[in-house]
Amino acid sequence: MVTVVLAVVEDAGRFLLIEESKARVRGKWNLPGGRVEAGESLHEALAREVLEEADLEVELSELLYMDQLASHAADENRLRFVFRALPRTQAIKLHADEHSLRARWVERAELPLLPLRNSLVSQMIEVATTTRSGLPMANVRLMSLREREHERVEEERLVNP
């Protein structure tokens, strides 16, 4: 299963978008984000992706949205998490590299004028604008291997008393 993270980053009524560089979606505008790599937490993956794609450091504040794509093809199964994030720095990427063509701050009114990657972009900005609170980051935590082992021991004890 693939895990994907996206960020809705807002600053003074403007939202951060990145212009895609991948051939299939080149020139389309998207929320910054991408796949979680092995050994990364959701937080670490999103901070890395926003830094790579927009050259911006962010702080995650809450989970806004989550969806799951369930498919019979294992490589198509996906969990997607969309977080609200706050900028910790101000300068953004203006030049293309392998991660994105550039980053840009846009107002909501500009969204219909841009070639967006998909409707999720405007939907998540709408959710971020109309939803006053999501799941606080304190409730989105990384479980340690030790905690997981403790769970397994408890489960085994319940199954085989």
Backbone bond lengths (Angstrom), bond angles and torsions (degrees), N, CA, C in turn:
res aa  C-N    CA-C-N  psi(-1)  N-CA   C-N-CA  omega(-1)  CA-C   N-CA-C  phi
1 M - - - 1.446 - - 1.519 109.14 -
2 V 1.301 115.55 136.94 1.460 122.27 177.84 1.524 108.45 -92.77
3 T 1.322 116.62 138.51 1.459 121.74 174.64 1.519 107.69 -114.85
4 V 1.335 115.20 129.15 1.459 122.31 -176.94 1.526 108.48 -121.92
5 V 1.323 116.30 141.38 1.461 122.27 176.63 1.532 109.12 -124.60
6 L 1.327 115.53 141.78 1.462 122.35 177.03 1.520 108.76 -133.59
7 A 1.322 116.08 153.65 1.467 120.76 -179.90 1.518 110.86 -122.42
8 V 1.325 115.32 134.00 1.457 121.62 166.37 1.521 104.59 -101.20
9 V 1.328 115.29 105.63 1.462 121.78 -177.85 1.524 107.47 -105.87
10 E 1.319 116.35 120.20 1.465 121.27 -179.08 1.517 109.67 -117.57
11 D 1.316 114.50 140.43 1.456 120.66 175.82 1.526 108.14 -146.48
12 A 1.309 117.05 115.09 1.463 123.43 177.65 1.532 112.24 53.70
13 G 1.329 116.26 43.82 1.460 120.51 176.90 1.516 115.21 79.85
14 R 1.314 117.06 4.38 1.466 121.69 177.13 1.525 108.85 -113.15
15 F 1.330 115.72 152.40 1.454 121.59 -176.82 1.525 110.35 -119.76
16 L 1.326 114.75 143.07 1.460 121.24 -178.42 1.525 110.16 -83.63
17 L 1.322 116.48 125.60 1.463 122.55 172.76 1.521 108.41 -125.49
18 I 1.319 115.33 154.77 1.464 120.24 175.01 1.530 107.91 -119.79
19 E 1.320 114.95 147.43 1.460 120.62 176.54 1.528 107.35 -93.44
20 E 1.320 115.18 120.62 1.466 121.67 -174.70 1.525 112.75 -64.00
21 S 1.337 115.65 144.65 1.460 120.96 177.45 1.532 112.43 -109.28
22 K 1.354 117.20 -16.57 1.469 120.00 179.42 1.524 110.27 -62.17
23 A 1.340 116.66 139.28 1.467 121.80 -174.82 1.528 113.04 -52.15
24 R 1.314 117.81 -43.96 1.469 122.05 -175.36 1.526 112.68 -63.74
25 V 1.327 117.48 -30.71 1.467 121.70 -176.05 1.534 111.86 -127.34
26 R 1.316 116.59 20.60 1.469 121.68 -176.27 1.532 110.82 -55.33
27 G 1.346 115.43 132.08 1.455 120.85 178.07 1.515 114.45 86.34
28 K 1.330 118.26 -6.42 1.467 121.70 177.41 1.523 108.65 -86.18
29 W 1.325 115.76 148.66 1.457 121.57 -179.47 1.517 109.90 -97.11
30 N 1.331 115.85 137.50 1.462 121.53 -175.03 1.529 109.42 -143.67
31 L 1.322 114.43 165.26 1.452 120.11 169.01 1.519 107.73 -71.65
32 P 1.322 119.08 145.53 1.463 119.29 176.91 1.530 110.22 -68.53
33 G 1.312 115.37 143.41 1.461 120.31 178.62 1.510 111.07 158.44
34 G 1.324 115.08 -173.61 1.457 120.11 -179.78 1.510 110.99 169.63
35 R 1.317 114.98 -161.45 1.464 121.89 -176.28 1.521 112.33 -78.24
36 V 1.322 113.97 146.54 1.462 121.25 173.33 1.527 106.81 -82.66
37 E 1.321 116.45 128.53 1.462 121.22 179.64 1.526 110.19 -88.60
38 A 1.308 116.04 159.16 1.471 121.65 179.78 1.525 110.27 -53.37
39 G 1.327 115.70 132.18 1.455 121.55 177.51 1.516 114.94 84.77
40 E 1.338 118.34 -3.73 1.460 121.62 -179.84 1.523 111.12 -93.86
41 S 1.317 115.91 146.13 1.458 120.51 169.03 1.531 107.48 -82.29
42 L 1.329 116.75 166.32 1.463 120.70 176.22 1.528 109.85 -58.53
43 H 1.328 115.74 -43.37 1.464 121.61 -179.32 1.525 111.14 -61.51
44 E 1.316 116.68 -47.61 1.469 120.79 -179.10 1.526 111.09 -62.94
45 A 1.336 116.09 -42.80 1.464 120.25 -179.16 1.523 110.96 -62.87
46 L 1.314 116.60 -44.23 1.465 118.51 -177.80 1.521 111.44 -69.50
47 A 1.306 117.77 -41.39 1.470 120.02 176.83 1.527 110.04 -59.69
48 R 1.333 117.54 -42.40 1.468 121.46 178.78 1.521 111.01 -64.19
49 E 1.329 116.82 -47.32 1.466 121.05 -177.50 1.531 111.85 -62.51
50 V 1.324 117.54 -44.30 1.474 119.98 179.85 1.524 109.88 -64.97
51 L 1.315 117.26 -39.35 1.464 120.69 178.09 1.534 110.44 -64.63
52 E 1.341 117.48 -43.78 1.468 120.74 179.81 1.527 111.62 -65.79
53 E 1.320 117.06 -44.43 1.459 120.64 -172.13 1.522 114.20 -85.90
54 A 1.329 117.18 -29.46 1.468 120.04 -175.29 1.518 113.88 -123.51
55 D 1.330 117.23 -6.44 1.464 122.30 -176.89 1.525 111.25 58.04
56 L 1.337 115.04 38.37 1.457 121.63 -177.25 1.516 109.67 -127.43
57 E 1.323 116.41 133.03 1.459 120.97 173.72 1.520 108.09 -87.88
58 V 1.356 115.76 134.87 1.459 120.22 -178.44 1.519 111.22 -130.35
59 E 1.317 113.80 161.91 1.456 122.16 172.75 1.518 107.06 -122.06
60 L 1.332 116.96 122.73 1.458 120.70 179.09 1.515 109.44 -72.77
61 S 1.335 116.65 135.21 1.457 119.24 -179.47 1.522 112.31 -109.63
62 E 1.346 117.97 -34.19 1.463 119.32 -179.75 1.521 111.46 -166.55
63 L 1.322 114.37 160.00 1.463 121.54 174.73 1.520 107.14 -87.18
64 L 1.337 116.25 123.16 1.460 121.50 -179.35 1.519 113.06 -94.61
65 Y 1.327 116.36 -34.03 1.461 119.82 -167.64 1.515 109.31 -160.98
66 M 1.309 115.13 149.31 1.466 121.08 174.88 1.514 108.20 -146.89
67 D 1.325 117.51 139.23 1.458 120.37 171.99 1.518 109.54 -139.27
68 Q 1.325 114.47 163.99 1.455 121.21 -179.92 1.513 108.90 -131.23
69 L 1.313 116.13 134.04 1.454 122.29 171.20 1.515 106.34 -104.74
70 A 1.332 116.81 114.38 1.460 121.95 179.36 1.524 107.77 -103.54
71 S 1.312 115.86 121.09 1.454 121.68 -177.40 1.518 109.51 -133.67
72 H 1.312 116.01 154.82 1.461 120.06 175.72 1.527 111.29 -74.61
73 A 1.324 116.67 -18.89 1.461 121.28 175.28 1.531 107.66 -87.83
74 A 1.313 116.47 116.27 1.471 121.41 -174.00 1.524 112.93 -54.86
75 D 1.326 117.93 -37.55 1.464 120.22 -176.89 1.531 112.89 -76.98
76 E 1.337 117.35 -4.47 1.463 120.90 177.81 1.529 112.67 -102.19
77 N 1.326 117.79 -7.51 1.468 120.52 176.92 1.516 108.57 -69.59
78 R 1.357 115.39 134.55 1.464 118.66 -175.22 1.518 110.70 -146.23
79 L 1.316 115.12 139.94 1.463 123.15 165.81 1.515 105.80 -111.04
80 R 1.348 116.43 131.35 1.460 120.27 -179.69 1.528 108.45 -125.50
81 F 1.330 115.56 129.58 1.456 123.23 179.90 1.527 108.51 -118.36
82 V 1.330 116.45 131.66 1.462 121.38 177.57 1.532 107.26 -116.78
83 F 1.315 115.37 121.62 1.458 122.38 -177.75 1.521 111.01 -110.37
84 R 1.325 115.89 149.55 1.458 121.35 166.90 1.529 105.03 -84.88
85 A 1.326 116.37 135.52 1.461 120.42 179.80 1.520 109.47 -135.10
86 L 1.310 114.76 150.75 1.462 121.76 179.01 1.524 108.56 -111.09
87 P 1.332 117.40 138.24 1.472 119.15 179.15 1.520 111.04 -70.83
88 R 1.333 115.69 137.41 1.468 121.08 175.23 1.525 110.47 -102.10
89 T 1.327 116.12 -16.76 1.460 122.39 176.38 1.532 107.27 -128.59
90 Q 1.302 118.60 175.28 1.471 120.61 -176.02 1.529 114.03 -115.95
91 A 1.314 118.21 -37.04 1.460 120.37 -177.26 1.521 110.36 -68.36
92 I 1.325 117.19 141.88 1.464 121.57 178.48 1.526 110.05 -125.34
93 K 1.320 115.49 164.90 1.461 122.39 -177.84 1.523 111.20 -65.96
94 L 1.310 115.75 131.56 1.459 121.58 178.30 1.526 112.53 -116.91
95 H 1.341 117.07 -7.52 1.459 120.87 -175.45 1.528 110.51 -126.03
96 A 1.313 115.29 146.16 1.459 122.09 -175.98 1.520 112.45 -71.03
97 D 1.332 114.63 147.20 1.455 123.06 168.03 1.529 106.79 -149.65
98 E 1.324 117.41 -167.25 1.471 119.87 -176.15 1.529 113.54 -69.30
99 H 1.322 118.28 -15.26 1.466 121.46 -176.83 1.526 113.20 -91.27
100 S 1.332 117.56 -34.69 1.464 121.98 179.59 1.527 108.88 -166.13
101 L 1.332 114.38 163.52 1.464 118.49 177.15 1.528 111.14 -79.78
102 R 1.344 115.41 -39.06 1.465 121.04 177.38 1.524 108.48 -176.41
103 A 1.316 115.14 172.20 1.465 121.99 175.37 1.520 107.80 -118.21
104 R 1.329 114.34 159.89 1.469 118.88 -177.35 1.529 109.75 -157.22
105 W 1.330 116.33 141.91 1.460 121.81 171.95 1.520 107.36 -90.30
106 V 1.335 117.41 129.75 1.467 121.41 -179.35 1.523 110.07 -130.55
107 E 1.305 115.84 150.98 1.454 121.54 173.43 1.525 108.44 -89.86
108 R 1.316 116.27 156.19 1.473 120.89 -179.60 1.522 112.12 -53.40
109 A 1.315 116.58 -39.85 1.467 120.89 -177.54 1.528 112.28 -62.92
110 E 1.338 117.83 -21.86 1.470 121.91 -179.68 1.529 112.84 -80.76
111 L 1.327 117.91 -19.41 1.463 121.04 -173.63 1.530 113.81 -53.88
112 P 1.343 119.73 -45.12 1.472 118.92 -179.58 1.527 113.79 -64.78
113 L 1.315 117.17 -17.27 1.465 121.54 -178.79 1.524 112.97 -88.11
114 L 1.331 116.74 -10.99 1.467 120.93 -176.20 1.521 111.43 -101.79
115 P 1.338 116.77 146.30 1.472 119.19 172.81 1.540 108.69 -77.79
116 L 1.324 115.69 96.80 1.459 120.59 -178.21 1.519 110.32 -81.24
117 R 1.325 116.33 151.66 1.461 120.75 178.52 1.521 111.13 -60.77
118 N 1.333 115.74 -41.79 1.462 121.10 176.48 1.527 108.54 -164.24
119 S 1.321 115.72 175.58 1.465 120.31 -175.73 1.529 112.51 -70.21
120 L 1.334 118.17 -16.63 1.460 120.50 178.96 1.530 111.08 -58.00
121 V 1.321 117.26 -33.60 1.461 121.49 -178.34 1.528 109.93 -57.74
122 S 1.315 117.23 -55.72 1.471 119.98 -178.90 1.524 111.32 -69.94
123 Q 1.325 118.24 -33.50 1.466 120.96 177.77 1.522 111.19 -62.00
124 M 1.325 117.53 -43.81 1.468 120.38 -177.68 1.526 111.59 -72.29
125 I 1.322 117.31 -32.75 1.461 119.30 174.82 1.528 109.13 -67.17
126 E 1.315 116.97 -37.41 1.468 120.94 175.88 1.527 110.14 -63.93
127 V 1.320 117.19 -45.10 1.468 120.63 178.10 1.527 110.12 -59.77
128 A 1.326 116.95 -44.76 1.465 120.57 -179.17 1.528 111.45 -64.65
129 T 1.310 116.61 -33.01 1.463 121.18 -178.72 1.517 112.02 -76.75
130 T 1.330 116.87 -36.81 1.471 120.61 -174.28 1.524 113.87 -97.25
131 T 1.329 117.29 -18.19 1.457 120.89 179.74 1.521 108.86 -95.88
132 R 1.290 116.66 120.00 1.451 120.33 -178.18 1.517 113.04 -79.00
133 S 1.321 117.68 -26.68 1.458 117.57 178.07 1.522 109.95 -150.73
134 G 1.302 114.38 142.68 1.449 122.32 174.53 1.511 108.34 -113.21
135 L 1.306 116.18 -156.28 1.453 121.52 177.73 1.532 107.93 -80.52
136 P 1.344 117.83 117.89 1.472 120.06 -177.56 1.534 111.13 -58.80
137 M 1.313 116.06 148.63 1.460 121.05 -179.13 1.521 111.96 -59.81
138 A 1.321 118.23 -25.37 1.467 120.35 177.23 1.527 111.11 -62.80
139 N 1.330 117.13 -24.11 1.466 121.28 178.68 1.525 112.95 -92.53
140 V 1.319 117.38 -2.98 1.467 122.55 176.50 1.518 105.55 -110.92
141 R 1.316 115.91 93.35 1.457 118.05 -172.46 1.516 112.10 -122.68
142 L 1.285 114.57 156.22 1.451 123.10 178.77 1.517 108.35 -87.69
143 M 1.321 115.88 123.18 1.459 120.81 178.10 1.532 108.67 -82.43
144 S 1.295 116.31 135.71 1.463 120.05 178.75 1.523 109.48 -80.68
145 L 1.314 115.93 160.29 1.467 120.36 176.56 1.528 110.42 -62.86
146 R 1.308 115.72 -33.20 1.469 120.17 177.82 1.532 111.05 -64.63
147 E 1.341 116.59 -43.06 1.469 120.39 177.19 1.526 111.08 -63.62
148 R 1.333 116.65 -40.33 1.475 120.03 178.78 1.521 110.64 -63.97
149 E 1.313 117.53 -40.67 1.462 120.60 178.21 1.527 110.37 -64.06
150 H 1.315 117.21 -39.84 1.459 121.80 176.15 1.530 110.56 -59.81
151 E 1.323 117.14 -42.62 1.470 120.99 176.35 1.522 111.09 -59.95
152 R 1.318 116.16 -44.41 1.472 120.35 -179.64 1.530 111.13 -61.03
153 V 1.328 116.76 -43.07 1.462 120.96 178.69 1.526 109.61 -61.70
154 E 1.328 117.45 -44.27 1.470 121.22 177.96 1.518 111.62 -61.16
155 E 1.332 116.38 -44.75 1.464 120.85 -179.99 1.515 110.79 -62.26
156 E 1.336 115.72 -43.36 1.468 119.95 179.31 1.527 110.53 -63.01
157 R 1.307 117.28 -40.50 1.454 122.12 179.41 1.540 110.54 -62.79
158 L 1.321 117.59 -38.17 1.460 121.30 179.00 1.519 112.96 -71.92
159 V 1.329 116.04 -34.50 1.461 120.98 -179.84 1.524 110.82 -77.21
160 N 1.309 117.34 -40.39 1.458 123.17 -177.99 1.534 110.18 -122.45
161 P 1.341 117.91 77.62 1.474 119.69 -175.29 1.502 114.22 -66.55
